[in-house]
Each structure stands twice: as C-alpha cells, then as structure tokens.
Amino acid sequence: MGCKKAQGFLETHDFAPPDETLDATKNKRGRDAALQLAKSVRTVVIARGKNVVTFDMRAAPPDDDTLANLLLGPTGNLKAPTLRLGQTLLVGFGDAAYQQILGQEPRTK
C-alpha cells in the first residue's frame, strides 16, 4: 500500500494491516495487469476523495477503456493504494469507501 492516508485510516480505526503489501514504486502494474486484477474479482470500488465508483464485474462489467481510465494513474500504472479483500478490489483512497468496504467494526490485529 503506498498511500499514507490509507495507512493512517487503518491505524486510526484499528484495522489489521493487509496480509500482503507491495510498494507501488517497486512493483508497478500497467494496464494489462491492472485489468487482469480487476477482472479476477467480483466487485471493483474506485475511490477518489468523496467520489466513489462501484462496478459489479459479474453482472455489468465496464469496457476495458472505461475501467483502465479509472484504475490507472498518470504514470499508466495501477493507482495506489490498492487493496484486495476477498472478491473486492478497492482502488484509491476515500474515507467513505474505506468505511463502506472495511465495515464499521474494526478487525482484530
């Protein structure tokens, strides 16, 4: 996870850290890898501040260009932070999205 806001949120709300973290500056994922990751889950949630976009990848997946435009940052790589929680992929950071996806109840460490 490469976003200090996301790390701060997890610490402040006493959530356990993800089992696996990758440094986005060292482990870049381009368009193809980002699309493959998004297509491997049931739900993709993309947060940018207060704006949240959710896709049901089984019932109504977006086209590749739409999805790539939301998943990729200005460098052409997958945006950080990105969390995979079971069948949900959470890309970007927003308090509302994190509360919605992670739930109100803190997980134990």
C-alpha angles and dihedrals in degrees: 000000000000104000120095091201091058092046090048091050092052092048095044093049092043096240119160112252117253115275090239130030128184127195105238091210091059101032106047120184116199129200098290095047092045092050091047090052092049092049091052093066135063098230132030118195117188117192130190111170108300094346115095127180119190126193128192098215093196103045103030115005116181121237117271095255093052092047094045092051089058098039099047129073127214091281091059093249132114111284121251133264101043121167127187112203109179106294094351126089115199114195124187127001133282128145093227094050093047092049091048096048100035093040129225095278115082117234117234119253 
